Amino acid sequence: MATTIKITPVVKGNESKRFNTAISSSKTNKISEEKKAKIFSLVSKVMAKKA
C-alpha cells in the first residue's frame, strides 16, 4: 500500500529567518577531513565484520 505524501508548508516570517540562519551556519560548520576519514574508517571496520 502506498504511503501518503505530506506537502511541506511554505515557511514565512520569523520561521523563515531561523531556517535561513540554520542553513547558512551548516554550510560553514563542516567537519575536518581528518575527522571524516576516521568516521569512514570506523564504518568500514563495522561493515567488514558484518560481511
C-alpha positions, 0 to 999 in steps of 0.5 A: 500500500502506498504511503501518503505524501505530506506537502511541506508548508511554505515557511514565512516570517520569523520561521523563515529567518531561523531556517535561513540562519540554520542553513547558512551556519551548516554550510560553514560548520563542516567537519575536518577531513581528518575527522571524516576519514576516521568516521569512514574508517570506523564504518568500514571496520563495522561493515567488514565484520558484518560481511 
